[in-house]
Amino acid sequence: MRGPGFLEQLEEALPGAVVGRNLEAIDPWVEVASERIDDVCRWLATSSPVRFDSLQCITAVDWCEPDPKKAAKVSWQPHLEMVYHLWSTPTRVSLVVKTNLPRWKADVPGQPPEIPSVCGVWRGANWHEREVYDLSGVWFTGHPDLRRILCPEDWEGFPLRKDYEMPLDYHGIRGK
Amino acid sequence: MASMVDDDPRIIEFDVRTDEMLVNMGPQHPSTHGVLRLVLRTDGEVVSEVEPHIGYLHRCAEKIGENLTHRQFIPYTDRMDYLAAMNMNLGWALVVEKLMKYQVSEKARHLRVLITELNRIGSHLVGMGAYGLDLGTFSPFLYAFREREKILDLFEEACGARLTYSYITVGGLTADLPPGWLQRCEAFLGQFEPIIKEYHALLTTNAIFVKRTANIGVMSPDLAIEYGCSGPVLRGSGVDQDMRRDGEAIYTAMYEGYAFEVAVMKDGQYPRDREYPAVPADAVLGDCWHRFFVRMLEVVQSMDLVRQAMDRYSACNGPLGEPLKLTEKMPAGDAYLETECPKGQMGFYIVSDGSAIPWRARARSSSFSNLAVAHELCRGCLIADVPAIVGSLDIVMGEIDR
């Protein structure tokens, strides 16, 4: 992240991939186009002057306000934000990459939006992506084995979505 | 060549054609460190694939975090790594403080170092004792728990709890140490120090232990980094990284002025600040033995840090400071911070919309990443080596499943 010219090199290598940035934030971040996240990550891990050889965390943040009264007051449109925390072991530098997704694919509730998997860049991404799929409902295309990891395999819905409703019954176990 | 074939049991196994079999291990298996289920694909005695199944201890911690204020979430972090709850409390407290740009008092800073390093000793003791259990020796477990008990007594005096402390909280600590605590802590350290030699005799240099761990589950530094492994698992592979030294300013500032050397093998040498047993000839950097040994070195390192923190803490004259109010509002924004917990780098990510309740509370668990690498390490090993490898990762399920 530090050092001038880093972002320019990224833009030069992958024109149009970077769509936003905030270098004044507590953790400065770069926003990239969601369909190019795998290219960006591959460049960051292999070709960048600072090699981000480790993926620390993938988070999905659901920006959605289920309460209509409060929803009228918020300044953002409902969307899903993916946050990738990267770390460079040799230089001890961290980087935050963000990307935005629609909440549902083609606006059909229940249909997870799609984003390219970064398993091919860091093998450690496998479980992190499974967890994000399980809890936040994001479909990682190109993931070798995308299925639920923490919840039971037949669980329905994605619990970390803001409009998620707890099932009232699961195999005869009462939910409330 | 012929002698090699005779020595390697795997080659004999491959010679005798056996059927492939799926063996289920866990979730209630004593050597899986909690409710971890492993499905082993075996061919005779050789494991060709290990698939961990997790989630048996999933308690929706992240969802709960979205419904409580930042300080109310502290007790839930206790239940993540319940063997090092102080370190978990610290991770969450620091990330909220990072977002709020809040700085705790000098006294609170030293007390935090003191208490988390003491918890690190406790956690590594369990790791060591339980690892002995995994490998079929019961006595180290009793020795380890005897000493850990005294640490828990000290914690109980300080905060009233023995396992889920909620002692370190956003903006400081819930209470100051009771009178006479430092003397009792010093007495414990004085009595504990010579005992470490016994541990080395019981396990580190024990011929059977070395046979079971040396050159087993060797992990290359590149593999460890790619999987995001951290803590003793990463340092056991010879990667010189410790968040207490390399992390973000808000965390490393806590350790400013403290003298410690990261426990990692550099140029074929571990730090030589004390007398340690020599590395056995069979051990290869990155194997189970090295991961275990790094933990043992860290016990001594933490003891030094506790002593340094006690000196600094008692030299502080200022007040400890009050923790933040439960409903103190956070600025809108997000912050991520990783701290060096006994099991590895525990990361907390907080997103705030400007209220006192986090919009998103994310916990990146070190054991989660450390366990994800297990299937790579277990490929081609013997069934009996699976507990040795999984045990050497020193995972805790509460933190993986959250």
Interface residues (C-beta under 8 A of the other chain):
Chain A: A25 I26 D27 D53 S54 L55 Q56 C57 T59 V61 D62 V83 H85 W87 T89 R92 S94 V96 W122 R123 G124 N126 W127 E131 L135 R148 I149 L150 C151 P152 P159 L160 K162
Chain B: I54 G55 H58 C60 E62 K63 E66 K98 L99 D222 I225 E226 Y227 G228 C229 V239 Q241 D246 E248 G333 D334 A335 Y336 E338 Q345 G347 Y349 V351 W359 R360 R362 R364 F368 S369 A372 V373 E376 D401 R402
